[in-house]
Amino acid sequence: MNAGSSPDTGKSGIKRFVIPITEPPVVEIDTEATAAYIRLRDTKVVATKPFGSEKGVVMLDFDADENVVGIEVVGQHEFSIRELIKEVPVQTSDAVLNQTRYVAADLASA
């Protein structure tokens, strides 16, 4: 480790953290906009912040307790959950990811 380096912040300015995915997410897909929204919890969003990504745009939605409740990924052409979370630090299991539900964005509940 180099002296003076700060492992606590990433390119986006958001402190580094790992997003736990403990329940099967719902992925809302908009193929025309090449965007997907990964809904982790059905709760009110109070803040949205950009997250540094090598490809595409990633935005994180937070609740009042600063938990990540949703992940928006724009610029992807592959919409499998594993492809969508490649750029985001998550902790989950194959069993949870295998239960992911996919819905069209215009049919998803708001």
Secondary structure, DSSP 8 states (H G I E B T S, - for coil): --TT--TTB-TTSSB---EE--S--EEEEETTTTEEEEE---S---EEEEE--SSSEEEEEE-TTS-EEEEEEES-S---HHHHTTTS-EE--HHHHTT-EEEEGGGS--
